[in-house]
Amino acid sequence: MRRSEKALSNDAALKILDEAEYGILSTVDDGGQPYGVPLNYALEGNCLYFHCALEGHKLDNLLINEKVSFCVVGRTMVVPVEFTSEFESVIVTGRAKEVHGEEKYQALLSLVEKYSPEFVEEGRKYIEKLDNETKAVRIVIDSMTGKLSPAC
């Protein structure tokens, strides 16, 4: 990171990563074309999990190259008089692979617990009902950089 005074500790970066609502997953296709897509995710240990359809552009890209970047932005505030923004962000690099069985179930349950904590029991039934209609993917975090602009 160029501005080391803005670097966050690992714990602070993990807190932002855990609390952010969504992130941008970036992949690359076989021609080197980048592709970024916003998605919901859950943090479990040193891994991020997301769910998706059974097929699609990001899955095609992951079959070609499992290396990904994942970016989240936490709190932000534009400061017009100073021609700047205050923000907190985290960028993760890692490797993404589809998960199956118990790990898939736990990944989907983590998403339910994060986004619908008051409906966990209903979420369990939903996961079981639609198990064959969704995929779950794990991103193992290889590196993580957190950045904080003043006053966040």
N, C-alpha and C positions, 0 to 999 in steps of 0.2 A: 504494500500500500504506500503510495507516494506521500500522503500526509499522515505520518505515524501518530501524531498527536490526536487524531480522530479515531484511532483504532480502539475497538472494544475488546474487553477480556473475553475469553472463551465462554465463561458463564453468562455474561451479559448478551453475547451473540446468541447463545442457546435459548435464553429467555425470549428474545425477539422472535427467533425462529419458532419457538413453541407457541407463542401468542398471536402471531400474524394470521390473518384470515385466509390469504391465498398467496401463491407464489407463481413465478414464471419459470417453467421448465424449458431449457434450451437444448436442442439436439442438432445433429448435422446429418444430412442425407449422403448418399453415395457419391454425389457430385460436389460435395463440399458446401451445399446450400444450407445456411442456418435456418432453424425453425424454432420459434419461441411460442409457448402456449400457456395461458394462465390456468391454474388448477388448484383445487383444494388438496390438502395434504395433512398428514399427522406425523409428528416427531415421536419416535420410540427409540430410546437409547441413542446409538450412533447412526440411526437410519431414518429416512423419510419414507413415507408410504403414500401412494395415491391409487385411485381406482380409475378405470376407463372402460370404454367399449371393447368388444372382442377384436376389433381391427381399427386401423387408422394410421394417420401419418406419423405420429410420434412413435407408435409401436413398430412401424416399418423402419424408422430411423434407428431405434434401439437395437433391432436385429443386425443392423449394419455396424453400429458403433455404440457400445454401452456407456461411453463417457458422456457425462451431462454436466450442465451448469444449472443451478437453481437459485433464484434470487427472490428475496422478500423485502418489502418495505414496511416498516412499522409506522410509528407516528410521523406526521409531516406537518409543516406549517410554512406557508409562503410569507416572506418578510419583504413586502414591496419596497419600502423605503431604503432597504439595504441591497436591493437587487439580488436577493438570494433566497434560499429555502433552508429551513431547519428540518432535519430528518434523521431517521435511524434505518439502517439496512444491513442485510446479511447476504453474502454470496457463498454458495456451497459448490464445490466440485465433487463429483463422485461417479460411481458406476451403478447403472440401473439394470435390474433384471426382474422378470415376472416371478411372482411367488405362488405357491400352491399349498393345498392342504391346510393344516393348522395355522401356518404363518399367514396365509391368505385370509383366513377367518379372523385372526387377531388384527391384521392390518385394517380390514373393513370395520371391525368393531372399534378400533382406535379412531377411525373417522367418525363413526356414530357418536362416540363419547365426546369428541371435540366439538362437533357441529350440532348435535342433537342430544345433549346430556340428559334432558328430561324425558327422552324417549328411548332409552337403552333397550328395554325389553322388546318394544316394538321393532327396534333396529335389528335385534338378533333374529327375529322372525323374517324380517325383510331380507337380511343377508342370506339366510337359508333358502328362502323362496327364489331369490334371483342369482344364486351362486353360479349357475351355468351361463349367465348373461352378462357377467362382468369379469374383468381381470384386475388383479392387484399387482403393483410394481413396488419394489424396494429400491431405494437409492442408498447405497452405503456411502457415508460421508468420508471423503478422503482429505479434504481441506475445507476450512471455513474462515471467512474474514467478515468481521462486523465493523461497521462505521457509524459514528455518531457526529452529527453536526451540532453545534452549540444549542443549548436551551431545550432540547427534547427530554 
